[in-house]
Amino acid sequence: MTLAAAAATAAHATTTTAAETHGFLSPTGVEIAFLLVGLVTLGAAVVTVTTRQLVHAALWLVVALGGLAVEYLLLTAEFIAWVQVLIYVGSVVVLLLFGLMLTRAPIGRSPDADSGNRWVALGVAVTAAAALVWVVVDAFRTTWIDLDGAPAGSTEVTGASLFQHWVLPFEALSVLLLAALVGAIVLSRKAKAERAAATAPTPGTPGPGPTRRETEGTR
Amino acid sequence: MHLAYPAVLSALLFCTGLYGVLARRNAILVLMSVELMLNAVNLNLVAFDVWLSRAAEETLHSGQALALFTIAIAAAEIGIGLAIVLAVHRNRGTSDIDRLRDTAEGHEPDGPDGDASGGAASAPRSATEKAEATA
């Protein structure tokens, strides 16, 4: 009886260790999907930083951010994935496109999209990538993520942790967003008022224009 | 899933954004590269949080909370950054960060007034200096 139990536990131990030893040469389906989407994401990111057409850079950025949302889904972080789609793909890229159009970006190829220190930047980036990849692979060579079971980042789990443990940073973040909104409005308004005062000074009342500019200059 | 997959992808994305920040000349393209770097950090945060939520006993899901905070701060950053870029474009007529070198020493001949193309290029020097003081 005890011998059989010992044998059973031993067999169980061997099967669990056999299940625990993951192989590099036998990737799971999730890993293959992650790798393929990661290749698409990385390629889109590289095209984003190297293309000479500015609007195309913004559109390739959509592909890169959407690929990252799929990666979050594969990591079972659903809420972050949908927040990524909503905020990045929905608003940030639209803001960037508005910015490109408001600064009169050229539609076609612009030959001076890249700076003169491109090769220095490439060297720095390749060196940093080599160092980071080496360190990360060496550090987490024997670490596996357990993706089975309940999702680690569902809306319920994320909301519970956010509103139980992270309430104070959450409220501070809302104040920060309000400050950023007010700051953006103030920056835009000030530039427009100053431009109006600089281009079309009213002949009847020459007083307020310079005084307003002086107050802005001293601010 | 092996933890090295998201970690390596995050490192490569971060270095792609680093190249973009260093090599791009248009300010809005620099902002796009900054977004790429922030997203790489987010991927790291989410991956390590998913790993730690199974490996550790009790976690606060700090990785996902920090990822959400990073997304919100990135939204605020892109709003402020675009407002600044638009203000600079209105005052100087360019969004080329290589030409905004008024505070650099030894670059007086090729200042922003000489080769700026746009409506504000003909503005007098004092106006641009005031604009610099406000912006």
Contacts between the chains, C-beta under 8 A, distances in Angstrom:
chain1	res1	chain2	res2	distance
A	22	B	2	6.8
A	24	B	2	7.7
A	27	B	2	7.9
A	28	B	1	6.9
A	30	B	1	5.3
A	31	B	1	5.4
A	31	B	2	6.5
A	31	B	5	6.2
A	34	B	1	6.5
A	34	B	5	5.3
A	34	B	6	7.3
A	34	B	9	7.9
A	35	B	5	6.6
A	38	B	5	7.0
A	38	B	9	4.4
A	41	B	9	7.1
A	41	B	13	7.1
A	42	B	9	6.7
A	42	B	12	5.6
A	42	B	13	6.5
A	42	B	16	7.0
A	45	B	13	5.6
A	45	B	16	4.5
A	45	B	17	7.4
A	45	B	36	5.5
A	46	B	16	5.7
A	48	B	16	7.9
A	48	B	20	7.1
A	48	B	32	6.2
A	48	B	33	7.8
A	48	B	36	6.9
A	49	B	16	5.8
A	49	B	17	7.2
A	49	B	19	5.7
A	49	B	20	3.4
A	49	B	23	7.2
A	49	B	24	6.9
A	49	B	29	7.7
A	49	B	32	7.8
A	49	B	33	5.7
A	49	B	36	7.3
A	54	B	26	6.4
A	54	B	28	7.3
A	54	B	29	6.7
A	57	B	29	6.0
A	57	B	32	6.2
A	58	B	32	6.8
A	61	B	32	5.4
A	61	B	35	7.0
A	61	B	36	7.5
A	64	B	13	7.9
A	64	B	36	6.7
A	64	B	39	7.5
A	65	B	35	7.7
A	65	B	39	6.5
A	68	B	39	5.4
A	68	B	42	7.5
A	68	B	43	6.2
A	71	B	6	7.0
A	71	B	9	7.3
A	71	B	43	6.3
A	72	B	43	7.6
A	72	B	46	5.7
A	74	B	1	7.8
A	75	B	1	7.7
A	75	B	6	6.8
A	75	B	46	5.7
A	75	B	47	5.9
A	75	B	50	5.0
A	76	B	50	6.3
A	77	B	46	4.8
A	77	B	49	7.5
A	77	B	50	6.3
A	77	B	64	6.2
A	77	B	67	7.9
A	79	B	64	7.4
A	80	B	42	7.5
A	80	B	46	5.6
A	80	B	64	5.9
A	80	B	67	5.5
A	80	B	68	6.9
A	80	B	71	7.9
A	83	B	68	6.5
A	83	B	71	6.0
A	84	B	42	7.7
A	84	B	71	6.9
A	87	B	71	5.5
A	87	B	72	7.9
A	87	B	74	8.0
A	87	B	75	5.7
A	88	B	35	7.4
A	88	B	39	7.4
A	88	B	71	7.3
A	88	B	74	7.9
A	91	B	75	6.8
A	92	B	35	6.5
A	92	B	74	7.1
A	92	B	75	6.4
A	92	B	78	5.2
A	95	B	78	5.7
A	95	B	79	6.9
A	95	B	82	5.9
A	96	B	28	6.1
A	96	B	31	6.8
A	96	B	32	6.2
A	96	B	78	7.2
A	96	B	82	7.5
A	98	B	82	7.5
A	99	B	28	5.0
A	99	B	31	7.7
A	99	B	82	4.5
A	99	B	85	6.2
A	99	B	86	6.8
A	100	B	28	5.6
A	102	B	86	5.8
A	102	B	89	7.4
A	103	B	28	6.7
A	103	B	85	6.6
A	103	B	86	6.8
A	103	B	89	4.6
A	103	B	95	4.6
A	104	B	89	7.9
A	104	B	118	7.6
A	105	B	26	7.1
A	105	B	28	7.3
A	105	B	95	8.0
A	110	B	26	7.9
A	112	B	25	6.0
A	112	B	96	7.6
A	113	B	24	6.9
A	113	B	25	6.2
A	113	B	26	6.4
A	113	B	29	6.9
A	114	B	23	5.4
A	114	B	24	6.6
A	114	B	25	6.3
A	115	B	22	7.8
A	115	B	23	5.6
A	115	B	24	6.6
A	115	B	25	4.5
A	115	B	98	5.9
A	116	B	98	7.7
A	117	B	22	6.9
A	117	B	23	6.9
A	118	B	23	4.6
A	120	B	22	7.3
A	121	B	18	7.8
A	121	B	19	5.3
A	121	B	22	3.4
A	121	B	23	3.8
A	122	B	19	6.2
A	122	B	23	7.1
A	124	B	18	6.9
A	124	B	19	7.6
A	124	B	22	6.2
A	125	B	15	4.7
A	125	B	16	7.1
A	125	B	18	5.0
A	125	B	19	3.6
A	125	B	22	7.2
A	126	B	15	7.5
A	128	B	14	7.8
A	128	B	15	5.0
A	128	B	18	6.0
A	129	B	11	6.4
A	129	B	12	5.9
A	129	B	15	3.8
A	132	B	11	3.8
A	132	B	14	7.1
A	132	B	15	6.8
A	133	B	8	5.5
A	133	B	11	5.3
A	133	B	12	7.1
A	136	B	4	6.6
A	136	B	7	4.4
A	136	B	8	6.0
A	136	B	11	5.6
A	137	B	4	5.3
A	137	B	7	7.8
A	137	B	8	6.5
A	140	B	2	8.0
A	140	B	3	4.5
A	140	B	4	5.3
A	140	B	7	5.8
A	141	B	4	6.9
A	143	B	2	7.4
A	143	B	3	4.2
A	143	B	4	7.6
A	143	B	51	6.9
A	144	B	1	6.8
A	144	B	2	5.8
A	144	B	3	6.5
A	145	B	1	4.7
A	145	B	2	7.5
A	145	B	3	5.6
A	145	B	47	7.1
A	145	B	50	5.7
A	145	B	51	4.7
A	145	B	54	7.2
A	146	B	51	8.0
A	146	B	54	4.3
A	146	B	55	7.8
A	147	B	1	5.7
A	147	B	50	7.4
A	149	B	54	7.8
A	152	B	49	7.1
A	152	B	50	4.5
A	152	B	53	4.5
A	152	B	54	7.2
A	152	B	61	8.0
A	153	B	46	7.0
A	153	B	49	7.4
A	153	B	50	6.7
A	153	B	61	7.7
A	153	B	64	5.4
A	157	B	61	6.5
A	158	B	61	6.5
A	158	B	64	5.4
A	158	B	65	7.7
A	158	B	68	7.6
A	161	B	60	5.8
A	161	B	61	3.8
A	161	B	64	7.3
A	161	B	65	6.2
A	162	B	61	7.7
A	162	B	65	5.6
A	162	B	68	7.0
A	165	B	60	4.6
A	165	B	61	7.8
A	165	B	65	7.6
A	166	B	60	7.4
A	166	B	62	7.9
A	166	B	65	4.6
A	169	B	65	7.5
A	169	B	69	6.5
A	173	B	69	5.7
A	173	B	72	5.4
A	173	B	73	7.4
A	176	B	72	7.7
A	176	B	73	7.1
A	176	B	76	6.2
A	177	B	72	6.3
A	177	B	75	7.5
A	177	B	76	5.6
A	180	B	76	3.6
A	180	B	77	7.8
A	180	B	79	5.6
A	180	B	80	5.6
A	181	B	76	8.0
A	181	B	79	7.0
A	183	B	80	5.8
A	183	B	83	7.4
A	184	B	79	4.6
A	184	B	80	5.7
A	184	B	82	7.7
A	184	B	83	4.2
A	187	B	80	7.3
A	187	B	83	4.0
A	187	B	84	6.3
A	187	B	86	8.0
A	187	B	87	5.5
A	188	B	83	5.4
A	188	B	86	6.7
A	188	B	87	7.2
A	190	B	87	7.5
A	190	B	134	6.3
A	191	B	86	7.1
A	191	B	87	4.1
A	191	B	90	4.9
A	191	B	91	6.8
A	191	B	134	7.9
A	191	B	135	7.6
A	192	B	90	7.5
A	194	B	130	7.9
A	194	B	131	7.1
A	194	B	134	6.9
A	195	B	90	5.7
A	195	B	91	7.8
A	195	B	120	8.0
A	198	B	123	6.9
A	198	B	127	5.9
A	213	B	130	6.0
A	216	B	130	7.3
A	216	B	133	7.9
A	216	B	134	5.0
A	217	B	130	4.7
A	217	B	133	4.9
A	217	B	134	6.5
A	219	B	134	6.9
